[in-house]
Amino acid sequence: MAGRVDALYFFLIGIAVFFSLLIAGLIVFYAVKYRRRAPAEIGADIHGSLLLEIGWSGIPLLITMVIFVWGASVFFAMARPPDDALNIYVVGKQWMWKFQHLDGQREIDELHVPLGRPVKLTMTSEDVIHDFFVPAFRVKADVLPGRYTTVWFEPTVPGRYHLFCAEYCGTKHSGMIGQVVVMEPSEYQTWLSGGAPEGSLASAGAKLFADLACNTCHRPDAQGRGPVLEGLFGKSVLLQNGETVVVDEAYVRESILTPSAKITSGFQPIMPTFQGLVTEEQLLELVEYIKSLQGLPQVPPR
Amino acid sequence: MAGTVFLPPRHYLNEEYGIASWLLTRDHKRIALLYLAGVTFFFFIGGAFAVLIRLELATPVGDLVSDETYNKLFTMHGVTMVFFFLIPAIPSVLGNFLIPIMIGAKDLAFPKLNLASWYIYLIGGLFTTYAIVTGGLDTGWTFYTPFSTVSSTTKVIPAALGIFITGFSSILTGLNFIVTIHRMRAPGLTWFRLPLFIWSHYATSLIMVLGTPVIAITLLLVAAERVFHFGFFDPALGGDPVLFQHLFWFYSHPAVYIMILPAMGVVSELVAAFCRKPVFGYRFVAFASLAIAVLGFLVWGHHMFVAGQSVYAALIFSILSFLVAIPSAVKVFNWTATMYKGSVAWETPMLYAIGFIGLFTIGGLTGLFLAAIGLDVHVTDTYFIIAHFHYIMVGGTIMAYLGGLHYWWPKISGRLYNEWLAKFSALVIFLGFNLTFFPQFVLGYLGMPRRYHAYPAEFQVLNVLSSAGASILGVGYLIPMAYLMWSLRYGHVAGSNPWGAVGLEWNTTSPPPTENFAETPVVTWDAYDYHAPAASQT
């Protein structure tokens, strides 16, 4: 991705240098060639040229449309993470970055990723707007409270890279920095097995699911008062108002915090809100747990 | 120009004396000078903040001021420069002084409203100054929510109130200009005989009247959420933080055109006068102003390409942003073509005009980098953005403002300044400006985020260059302040038309009488028509 962004950048530098030199050259040339030689001298009686106007509107229009299409194609690639991307969750808060790996590792201000594999980050903020920016990967995305945004990159060279918060977020904004550590896949495996005492993210979610007694209503046997969650993630469900919605991270989050917003058809709006009872990090654990409930219904571990 | 020239016995400056004659004046020329005092005051306040910012950034660690203070410095630099200098500067000073004279009128349509605008500006300025001296503001000039409504502990309310109030001065000035240009043109002065300065101010006024109410409402919503916890923007209260950005940029992007369109008008006048030639493609330049004003309302989303808006919204805003570049390019090409076979005089105002065209071209071309969405993702919120908009605001608007001030200074004051010093300071400003802001393009591409109090050591060299440039630029701005003041008393008397330019403002005395013209002129010639004998009284 960095290569694609840089190619566009150098193309634009070429355009910018060409037109800057053209304009500056003409101005200097005319200023010298037509400098006033007598105090009463006046300029030639020239008013304009339709042909020139069409030319210097049309040619820049064509050039800008080329840049538009080029920029848009790069942007599309940035907006679509590959399916096999490694998922990592990010929570930003004043003034630190918290990372949650699927295997359960948690990090602050340092993100370890393997070489040669696309990495997709699902991000949210606990307080104000932050922005996840790794200049070396040419990626940047706002991290918003109350919402999930995603960003993806594929590291190609091992090493340590700057991570900056790029959206002003208060007093220690310039201290909300960290490092992305890109490791050889084997080293990454070693690092992963290094420590996750609480088990995987999904298992932490499962424990929380039981602790919050979610499982009294959301039962795998379809006998509960709430919808069955097994195999639900990624599917679309029919709502009471006749609309359909795809079950994604944002929908799961909303259904936990504001259950009455989108009621699944055939169910009563009886679920209480969990606003204030679960943190952003716990929400992500629950999301990951529900994601893990694919295939055949299974009894959640107690 | 030959022979001894004397000041006219009676003019707007010696019509009356005393404080009250200024504070209660309804003369658009005196009100322009009141505005000149106001915007100059805020320019130097905002400049002082900039000096401290650049001093802090000379070293990578935060050492001169604390992070809290640094955040306040860049916020207050932005607030004072944008709302109290850049937006009012050219319209309220040069526009106020010149619009009635250029169209052969005695005053603006609503002289009392014009004075009221200045008082409203002053009251707004007092609120914001109060916010500054009683602890300051740390939200950034953009007031992004929910930081500004929930998190910041600084003086958000008085600062926002100051901007809210000042907005009304903008609206009233715009209204006054629109009505004046429609209703008070001299006999024979048709739309296509108007100087391009008038066209660009007309386009600017439309934006002022239509756009400013939106920022006013937005700031009220910020205040309401902050004080009464109404949930507009904070998700914890059920609001949407991105909604604020839509509302804010719906005004603040067009506001960029409030700053640059009048500057383009000034440059059209300067290029024509110092080439003694009509502006090439007059109608295209005139309509380009209107096209910019209209398209400018449709591109706000390009400030939010990384804010989580939909991919398709980003595409639309990207293509519209490229379209708004076309009328700007048309203007640059037409100014350049105007110089062809002109009689080019290298006087100070022309140096500023040439500086403007060059710097605005760079500012505009780097705008293409930002409109290209895939590239914007990397450079937005970095020093690349800072460099880009300073090329437009400082390299564009301030260069044109200073060029215009030098061009019309003999008309305003009746006297000439020291030409040698003026040329020298124009050169200092041009060099200082480029040294300050060019390195920031590189810094941005390398990844240095904006609004950083401390930064990784590898960025230091470029930051030191930038700070060195800023000190040169600062000196460059002080020199004109000194010799223009000096010229008020000791400058040579200018005479009514020291440049040998055409335009109604050069057909009256310098300084003009309070009523501008002894008798209403009848216009039978096109703008910048150096070949029509009636146009020139050189």
Boltz contact constraints between the chains, C-beta under 6 A:
constraints:
  - contact:
      token1: [A, 5]
      token2: [B, 375]
      max_distance: 6.0
  - contact:
      token1: [A, 5]
      token2: [B, 378]
      max_distance: 6.0
  - contact:
      token1: [A, 8]
      token2: [B, 375]
      max_distance: 6.0
  - contact:
      token1: [A, 9]
      token2: [B, 375]
      max_distance: 6.0
  - contact:
      token1: [A, 12]
      token2: [B, 369]
      max_distance: 6.0
  - contact:
      token1: [A, 16]
      token2: [B, 365]
      max_distance: 6.0
  - contact:
      token1: [A, 19]
      token2: [B, 365]
      max_distance: 6.0
  - contact:
      token1: [A, 20]
      token2: [B, 361]
      max_distance: 6.0
  - contact:
      token1: [A, 20]
      token2: [B, 362]
      max_distance: 6.0
  - contact:
      token1: [A, 23]
      token2: [B, 336]
      max_distance: 6.0
  - contact:
      token1: [A, 23]
      token2: [B, 361]
      max_distance: 6.0
  - contact:
      token1: [A, 24]
      token2: [B, 358]
      max_distance: 6.0
  - contact:
      token1: [A, 26]
      token2: [B, 336]
      max_distance: 6.0
  - contact:
      token1: [A, 27]
      token2: [B, 336]
      max_distance: 6.0
  - contact:
      token1: [A, 27]
      token2: [B, 354]
      max_distance: 6.0
  - contact:
      token1: [A, 30]
      token2: [B, 339]
      max_distance: 6.0
  - contact:
      token1: [A, 30]
      token2: [B, 340]
      max_distance: 6.0
  - contact:
      token1: [A, 31]
      token2: [B, 344]
      max_distance: 6.0
  - contact:
      token1: [A, 34]
      token2: [B, 342]
      max_distance: 6.0
  - contact:
      token1: [A, 34]
      token2: [B, 344]
      max_distance: 6.0
  - contact:
      token1: [A, 35]
      token2: [B, 344]
      max_distance: 6.0
  - contact:
      token1: [A, 36]
      token2: [B, 343]
      max_distance: 6.0
  - contact:
      token1: [A, 36]
      token2: [B, 345]
      max_distance: 6.0
  - contact:
      token1: [A, 41]
      token2: [B, 343]
      max_distance: 6.0
  - contact:
      token1: [A, 42]
      token2: [B, 276]
      max_distance: 6.0
  - contact:
      token1: [A, 42]
      token2: [B, 343]
      max_distance: 6.0
  - contact:
      token1: [A, 42]
      token2: [B, 530]
      max_distance: 6.0
  - contact:
      token1: [A, 43]
      token2: [B, 275]
      max_distance: 6.0
  - contact:
      token1: [A, 43]
      token2: [B, 276]
      max_distance: 6.0
  - contact:
      token1: [A, 43]
      token2: [B, 277]
      max_distance: 6.0
  - contact:
      token1: [A, 43]
      token2: [B, 342]
      max_distance: 6.0
  - contact:
      token1: [A, 43]
      token2: [B, 343]
      max_distance: 6.0
  - contact:
      token1: [A, 44]
      token2: [B, 341]
      max_distance: 6.0
  - contact:
      token1: [A, 45]
      token2: [B, 531]
      max_distance: 6.0
  - contact:
      token1: [A, 47]
      token2: [B, 278]
      max_distance: 6.0
  - contact:
      token1: [A, 48]
      token2: [B, 280]
      max_distance: 6.0
  - contact:
      token1: [A, 48]
      token2: [B, 281]
      max_distance: 6.0
  - contact:
      token1: [A, 53]
      token2: [B, 281]
      max_distance: 6.0
  - contact:
      token1: [A, 53]
      token2: [B, 284]
      max_distance: 6.0
  - contact:
      token1: [A, 56]
      token2: [B, 333]
      max_distance: 6.0
  - contact:
      token1: [A, 57]
      token2: [B, 326]
      max_distance: 6.0
  - contact:
      token1: [A, 57]
      token2: [B, 330]
      max_distance: 6.0
  - contact:
      token1: [A, 60]
      token2: [B, 326]
      max_distance: 6.0
  - contact:
      token1: [A, 60]
      token2: [B, 329]
      max_distance: 6.0
  - contact:
      token1: [A, 61]
      token2: [B, 326]
      max_distance: 6.0
  - contact:
      token1: [A, 64]
      token2: [B, 322]
      max_distance: 6.0
  - contact:
      token1: [A, 67]
      token2: [B, 368]
      max_distance: 6.0
  - contact:
      token1: [A, 67]
      token2: [B, 372]
      max_distance: 6.0
  - contact:
      token1: [A, 68]
      token2: [B, 318]
      max_distance: 6.0
  - contact:
      token1: [A, 68]
      token2: [B, 319]
      max_distance: 6.0
  - contact:
      token1: [A, 68]
      token2: [B, 322]
      max_distance: 6.0
  - contact:
      token1: [A, 71]
      token2: [B, 372]
      max_distance: 6.0
  - contact:
      token1: [A, 71]
      token2: [B, 373]
      max_distance: 6.0
  - contact:
      token1: [A, 71]
      token2: [B, 374]
      max_distance: 6.0
  - contact:
      token1: [A, 71]
      token2: [B, 375]
      max_distance: 6.0
  - contact:
      token1: [A, 72]
      token2: [B, 315]
      max_distance: 6.0
  - contact:
      token1: [A, 72]
      token2: [B, 373]
      max_distance: 6.0
  - contact:
      token1: [A, 74]
      token2: [B, 374]
      max_distance: 6.0
  - contact:
      token1: [A, 75]
      token2: [B, 373]
      max_distance: 6.0
  - contact:
      token1: [A, 75]
      token2: [B, 374]
      max_distance: 6.0
  - contact:
      token1: [A, 79]
      token2: [B, 311]
      max_distance: 6.0
  - contact:
      token1: [A, 128]
      token2: [B, 146]
      max_distance: 6.0
  - contact:
      token1: [A, 128]
      token2: [B, 147]
      max_distance: 6.0
  - contact:
      token1: [A, 128]
      token2: [B, 151]
      max_distance: 6.0
  - contact:
      token1: [A, 129]
      token2: [B, 241]
      max_distance: 6.0
  - contact:
      token1: [A, 135]
      token2: [B, 447]
      max_distance: 6.0
  - contact:
      token1: [A, 138]
      token2: [B, 378]
      max_distance: 6.0
  - contact:
      token1: [A, 140]
      token2: [B, 306]
      max_distance: 6.0
  - contact:
      token1: [A, 140]
      token2: [B, 377]
      max_distance: 6.0
  - contact:
      token1: [A, 141]
      token2: [B, 306]
      max_distance: 6.0
  - contact:
      token1: [A, 142]
      token2: [B, 306]
      max_distance: 6.0
  - contact:
      token1: [A, 142]
      token2: [B, 307]
      max_distance: 6.0
  - contact:
      token1: [A, 142]
      token2: [B, 308]
      max_distance: 6.0
  - contact:
      token1: [A, 144]
      token2: [B, 241]
      max_distance: 6.0
  - contact:
      token1: [A, 144]
      token2: [B, 308]
      max_distance: 6.0
  - contact:
      token1: [A, 145]
      token2: [B, 235]
      max_distance: 6.0
  - contact:
      token1: [A, 146]
      token2: [B, 235]
      max_distance: 6.0
  - contact:
      token1: [A, 149]
      token2: [B, 308]
      max_distance: 6.0
  - contact:
      token1: [A, 164]
      token2: [B, 449]
      max_distance: 6.0
  - contact:
      token1: [A, 166]
      token2: [B, 381]
      max_distance: 6.0
  - contact:
      token1: [A, 166]
      token2: [B, 449]
      max_distance: 6.0
  - contact:
      token1: [A, 168]
      token2: [B, 140]
      max_distance: 6.0
  - contact:
      token1: [A, 168]
      token2: [B, 451]
      max_distance: 6.0
  - contact:
      token1: [A, 170]
      token2: [B, 151]
      max_distance: 6.0
  - contact:
      token1: [A, 171]
      token2: [B, 67]
      max_distance: 6.0
  - contact:
      token1: [A, 171]
      token2: [B, 68]
      max_distance: 6.0
  - contact:
      token1: [A, 174]
      token2: [B, 452]
      max_distance: 6.0
  - contact:
      token1: [A, 174]
      token2: [B, 453]
      max_distance: 6.0
  - contact:
      token1: [A, 174]
      token2: [B, 454]
      max_distance: 6.0
